[in-house]
Amino acid sequence: MPTPVRTAVSLAVLFVLAGCSAPAAGPSAGADWQFPDDPPEDRLGWEQGVWYNESIDVNASDGFDERERDLLVARTMARVERIRGLEFREPVPVEVISRAEFRSRSVFGGERSPEYERWHDLVWEAALIVGEDRAASDEFDALYGGAVRGYYTPSGDQIVIVSDSETPTIDRATLAHELVHALQDQHFGFVGSTTRDTGLAHNGLTEGDARYVEQLYLERCVAGTGGIANSTGHEGAAGWDCVPSPSRSGGGGGTPVNQGLFAYVYQPYADGPAFVHSLYERDGWDAVNAAYESRPRSTEQTIHPERYPDEPVASVSVDDRASGDWQRFDLPRESERLGETGLFAMFWYNDYVGGYRSSDGPYSAFNYSAPPSDGWAGDRLVPYRSGDGDDAKYGYVWAVEFDTAADAREFARAYRTMLQLRLGASTVDVRAGVYRISDGPFADAFRIERVGNRVVITNAPTVEQLDAVRAPPR
């Protein structure tokens, strides 16, 4: 399963649902050098003996041998440089593996403790995406096992392409995407984060940058075949001769994918390119480069690019009011923040809001904006436990802060309605905001309290245990 904050692996994820700054000047080539001969020193748009607009002898119909792979990688590096305006500082090794081998690799880290696994389950149970009948780690394994087309590992400075065919094929878009991650690592590095929401926001920049360049690359390939490319205003948008991409078999192997989790993890790939495009529109690639010094703090900023960089994240704390043997997990991270994307994914997955599959602007694949989640300002989710082993009981407290009291009322109303209409909850005490789901994977008791801009959701196995997880205000 993926670590809560993914800094070791950058992915190109398969979609499985139904005016440019001048390129940086290259080093002086000497008076006796003329294009298109190889320059005496490395320069933008030329890599390992291959120019960005040079024809290469590659036959993609029967897979790629080592010579063909090296040629394709070199030219793609040169083209990524040409689009992005940044020079590769060192070569990037590329390995091609089968999907079966990818599934057998521990790409996302080692084994987690049973305590962490249960904590992890409660995070996604609170989001009403993975119920008590399933393990969140299994759901993530199924999702990534069939969806990943390639990844870059900063620790190994290497790109791995996942091929769904018996012959070692390389998808040109995936290769360009992962090369951008290598370029990012060489120039800006990757940084850690303390919450899922912050990690997803950082990915909105890194994955958005990679997908933005990937899409510009593909537009040039379309133009090179006589098709009509989107008008982006980017320099060098003339068509390129491109190696055909292999046909895709889907790679999922028939394993159902949890669409709620997919909606959550896909947000950087969906909204990130539009976020990067908005930066580019402000001040070209200089604005994109500058964003790596001040990365987005929340997915609110990548969903709504106009809120970057000034929109703050509210600091939300949850005071411990548990009694009896109810306690927080003894883990380095006892709490989580799911962000505006977490709220949206919850409402969308439970059929309360639509719009996810519709684009909301240039380079935006899907729309992650909806009234119940738009006013998000911050959140804090704290899982609780009582007892050990087979007799253990679990609950959580999720506090969500909003920009206004009206936003908080909108969220609380939508959450109550979703529990009742979509999950079959019955009302226990409307004045106290207590509801109960009697059966199914989310069968539990819930208390929804709103005070001003803040909504607190308390969850316990039974109505009687709600006060033990979190005593109500006096």
C-alpha positions, 0 to 999 in steps of 0.5 A, a space after each residue: 500500500 502507499 505510504 500516507 505521504 508519497 515522496 519516494 515514488 512519483 506515478 503516472 496513473 492510468 485513467 480507468 474511469 468509464 505565451 512561453 518563456 524563452 528556453 534557457 540559453 545553452 552553453 556556448 558551442 563555439 564558432 565552428 559548430 552548426 546545427 544540426 551537428 552534435 554540439 561539443 557541449 550539452 544544450 537544451 533540446 539535445 540529449 545523448 547525441 539526439 536532437 528533439 526534432 531528429 528522426 530516430 530508427 525505432 520500430 515499435 510494432 515488436 517492442 523495443 530492444 536496448 538500442 531502440 529504447 535508448 534512442 527513444 529515451 534520449 529524444 524524449 528527454 530532449 523534447 521534455 527539455 524543449 517544452 519545459 525549458 530546463 536542462 537534464 543534469 544527468 542521464 535517467 536510467 529507464 527499466 521496462 517491467 511487466 505488470 505481473 512483476 510490478 504487482 510483486 514489487 514493494 513499490 510503496 514501502 514495507 509492511 505496516 504494523 497491525 495497529 497502523 493498518 487499523 488506524 488506516 482503515 478508520 481514516 477511510 471508514 470516516 470518509 465513508 469510502 472503505 467500510 468495515 468489511 474491507 481493509 483499506 490496504 487491500 483496496 489500495 493494492 487493487 487500485 495501484 496494481 492495475 492503474 500504474 503505468 510507470 513510476 520514478 524513484 528518487 532514491 534510485 534516480 530511475 524510471 520504471 515503465 509498466 508494460 501490459 504487453 508480452 513484448 517490452 513496450 513504452 508508452 510515449 506519454 508515460 515516458 515523457 511524464 516520468 522524465 519530468 519527475 526526474 527533471 523535477 528531482 534534479 532541479 527542485 527535489 521532493 519534499 515530505 509532508 505530514 498529512 494526506 491533504 498536504 501530500 496530495 497538494 504537493 502532488 498537485 504541483 509535481 504531477 500537474 507539472 508532469 501531466 501538463 508537459 505530457 499533454 503539450 508533448 502529445 499535442 505536438 504528436 497530434 500536430 505531427 500527424 496532421 491533426 489539430 492540436 490545442 492552441 496553447 501559445 507555447 513556443 515550439 508547438 509545431 508538430 513532431 514525428 512521434 513513435 506510436 504508443 502501444 495499445 492498452 489492454 487496461 491492465 486491471 486484470 478484472 479486479 474491481 477498483 474502489 472508485 472513491 479511493 480512485 477519486 481521492 488519489 486522482 485529484 492531483 492528476 485531474 486538477 494539477 495540470 490546470 493549476 500549473 497552467 494557471 501559474 504558467 499564464 501568470 508568468 510562464 515557466 518562471 512562475 511554475 519554477 517559483 512554486 517549488 519554493 512555495 508549494 501549495 499547502 492544501 488541495 483547496 489551492 489546487 482545486 481552486 488555483 485562484 486561492 494559491 498562494 494566499 489562502 491559509 489552512 486553519 489549524 484544527 485541534 481536537 481536544 481529547 474528551 474520551 473516557 473509560 478505556 477509549 484512547 487514541 492510537 499510540 502512533 507517531 501520527 495520531 491524526 489525519 487531514 483529508 482536505 477538501 478533496 477528502 470531503 468531495 470524494 466522500 460526497 461523490 462516492 456516496 452519490 450525493 454530488 455529481 460533476 466529478 466526471 465533467 471538466 471545469 476548465 482548460 487542462 482540468 480532467 474532472 471537477 472536484 468542486 461542490 457546495 458541501 466541500 467548497 467552504 473547507 478551511 481545515 480538518 483533523 481526523 482522530 481515530 480511537 480504540 477501546 480494548 485489544 484483539 478480537 474484543 477491540 472497538 473502534 471509533 473516531 472524531 472528525 472536526 472540520 473547520 469552514 470559512 463561514 458559518 453558512 459553509 458549516 451549515 451546508 456541510 452538516 446538512 449535506 452530511 446528515 442527508 447523505 447518512 439518511 438517504 444513501 446509507 440508511 441511517 435512522 434518527 435517534 435524537 435530532 436535537 443532539 444530532 445523533 443518527 445510527 446506521 443499523 447494518 452494512 459496512 458503515 453500521 455505527 452511531 454518529 453524532 454531528 455537532 455544529 458550533 459556528 464555523 466548525 462541525 464535529 462528527 463523533 463515531 462509535 459502535 453504539 449510541 451509548 458509546 458516543 459519549 465515551 469516545 467524546 463527551 459532549 460539550 457541557 
